């Protein structure tokens, strides 16, 4: 099966990947409480990343996937088109 390339319809920029959510746990050494009672985490400086739970972000209403352009912009699937073979 031949691969195709996608590009952003508006800018022509190539799509380089999917926009993903990678869950993790920012480790804390404890908490302090603000004067108004809000808990403030004291971060330990490390985050455990759970790579096995990585998921591509989608629009909740349309279920369209989000992609990333070579310029770093996040665009929806409907904003993309198949790039002509060069």
One Martini backbone bead per residue (centre of mass of N, CA, C, O) as a GRO file, in nm:
protein
   86
    1UNK     BB    1   0.095   0.037   0.024
    2UNK     BB    2   0.067   0.361  -0.028
    3UNK     BB    3   0.183   0.651   0.074
    4UNK     BB    4   0.073   0.952   0.225
    5UNK     BB    5   0.037   1.304   0.234
    6UNK     BB    6  -0.014   1.577   0.444
    7UNK     BB    7  -0.185   1.900   0.443
    8UNK     BB    8  -0.249   2.222   0.488
    9UNK     BB    9  -0.481   2.409   0.332
   10UNK     BB   10  -0.385   2.710   0.407
   11UNK     BB   11  -0.042   2.664   0.400
   12UNK     BB   12   0.090   2.368   0.306
   13UNK     BB   13   0.176   2.229   0.541
   14UNK     BB   14   0.311   1.966   0.676
   15UNK     BB   15   0.235   1.670   0.827
   16UNK     BB   16   0.410   1.522   1.125
   17UNK     BB   17   0.156   1.461   1.328
   18UNK     BB   18   0.014   1.391   1.625
   19UNK     BB   19  -0.202   1.499   1.883
   20UNK     BB   20  -0.103   1.421   2.212
   21UNK     BB   21  -0.178   1.240   2.511
   22UNK     BB   22   0.037   1.220   2.808
   23UNK     BB   23   0.033   1.076   3.086
   24UNK     BB   24   0.099   1.178   3.436
   25UNK     BB   25   0.322   1.225   3.731
   26UNK     BB   26   0.369   1.486   3.942
   27UNK     BB   27   0.586   1.507   4.176
   28UNK     BB   28   0.561   1.535   4.536
   29UNK     BB   29   0.663   1.656   4.870
   30UNK     BB   30   0.403   1.845   4.908
   31UNK     BB   31   0.200   2.087   5.095
   32UNK     BB   32   0.031   2.392   5.081
   33UNK     BB   33  -0.154   2.674   5.220
   34UNK     BB   34  -0.340   2.918   5.154
   35UNK     BB   35  -0.520   3.176   5.283
   36UNK     BB   36  -0.784   3.052   5.120
   37UNK     BB   37  -0.720   2.714   5.119
   38UNK     BB   38  -0.537   2.639   4.893
   39UNK     BB   39  -0.374   2.391   4.744
   40UNK     BB   40  -0.007   2.359   4.716
   41UNK     BB   41   0.219   2.220   4.530
   42UNK     BB   42   0.537   2.056   4.583
   43UNK     BB   43   0.760   2.006   4.357
   44UNK     BB   44   1.019   1.757   4.279
   45UNK     BB   45   1.105   1.752   3.947
   46UNK     BB   46   0.918   1.509   3.854
   47UNK     BB   47   0.794   1.280   3.587
   48UNK     BB   48   0.569   1.033   3.530
   49UNK     BB   49   0.538   0.849   3.232
   50UNK     BB   50   0.252   0.701   3.045
   51UNK     BB   51   0.297   0.567   2.743
   52UNK     BB   52   0.060   0.341   2.721
   53UNK     BB   53  -0.168   0.602   2.732
   54UNK     BB   54  -0.152   0.709   2.459
   55UNK     BB   55  -0.344   0.975   2.283
   56UNK     BB   56  -0.528   1.100   2.041
   57UNK     BB   57  -0.668   1.387   1.980
   58UNK     BB   58  -1.016   1.490   1.995
   59UNK     BB   59  -1.315   1.592   1.901
   60UNK     BB   60  -1.602   1.561   2.084
   61UNK     BB   61  -1.812   1.606   1.845
   62UNK     BB   62  -1.655   1.481   1.568
   63UNK     BB   63  -1.381   1.297   1.613
   64UNK     BB   64  -1.154   1.450   1.521
   65UNK     BB   65  -0.838   1.472   1.452
   66UNK     BB   66  -0.517   1.584   1.554
   67UNK     BB   67  -0.261   1.784   1.409
   68UNK     BB   68   0.085   1.853   1.305
   69UNK     BB   69   0.279   2.086   1.186
   70UNK     BB   70   0.591   2.195   1.089
   71UNK     BB   71   0.518   2.474   1.261
   72UNK     BB   72   0.331   2.364   1.527
   73UNK     BB   73   0.044   2.337   1.446
   74UNK     BB   74  -0.291   2.279   1.536
   75UNK     BB   75  -0.507   2.054   1.351
   76UNK     BB   76  -0.766   1.944   1.186
   77UNK     BB   77  -0.867   1.709   0.966
   78UNK     BB   78  -1.045   1.918   0.787
   79UNK     BB   79  -0.766   2.098   0.734
   80UNK     BB   80  -0.689   1.864   0.543
   81UNK     BB   81  -0.480   1.726   0.275
   82UNK     BB   82  -0.369   1.581   0.005
   83UNK     BB   83  -0.064   1.554  -0.116
   84UNK     BB   84   0.115   1.587  -0.374
   85UNK     BB   85   0.322   1.432  -0.572
   86UNK     BB   86   0.689   1.495  -0.607
   0.00000   0.00000   0.00000
